């Protein structure tokens, strides 16, 4: 009997340990792998839709849904491509930006849950994030991938669409570094239509982006100090570091604070309360990672 997407999803779900996604495997837990409810939370889908996919009653998932499931299930690239084919879709072609987050990176992040960490693709679209990121920066789960793009957030006029509240930065090294990254990405991913459109959009809407692009501006990512103006706890000043994962062009943006500092106390308060207070913002989405 030929394998279906539903049977593959159940097999992949059964083999994934709750510990690998930051869940606690409590005594008496019947499921050895992930429950449907947990997979739904991690993939940003409804439980009913996951059930229908596994039962074969939902037969035409979008490429975005398959990509979200592949990240949530920590599939290897060949397994991700197999999932696309089972869904009747073509896998992402070569020469386009990958949204795949390697399983090893996801397991590492599951153990770094206390840190605000965002995972970005080569065009600086936010793919997934830890709960601490959501409570510090605001929950991005309701935003579209277009709205979760850091380049648009930095260069577009008006308020940021990536963070829910102001983020102040010492110095201005970020902008030339982002432009340099996009220039490199165009060489590495010449067939990525979304990337081509992003550069064209920025050149037509941002005079500063156009100037940096025209000057052939380059600028390496360096550690930076950023201050998040949080509506519940006020200013939280963090060190921000960008880490690149070799071989997959994934970037991790990590915020840290000095142990024992006032900023550490504020961040811990947000983590413990899930960013919810008497007058605080809405709670972040469930699960270790929120995905589109």
Secondary structure, DSSP 8 states (H G I E B T S, - for coil): ----HHHHHHHHHHHS-GGGGT----TT---SS--HHHHHHHHT--HHHHHHHHHTS-----HHHHHHHHHHTT--HHHHHHHHHHTT-----TTS------HHHHHHHHT-TTSEEEEE-TT-BEEEE-HHHHHHH---TTS-TTTTBHHHHHHSSSS-SSSSS-EEESSSHHHHHHHHHHHHHHHH-TT-HHHHHHHHHHHHH-HHHHHHHHTT-------EEEEEEETTTEEEEEEEEEEEETTTTEEEEEEE--TTSHHHHHHHHHHHHTT--TT------SSS----
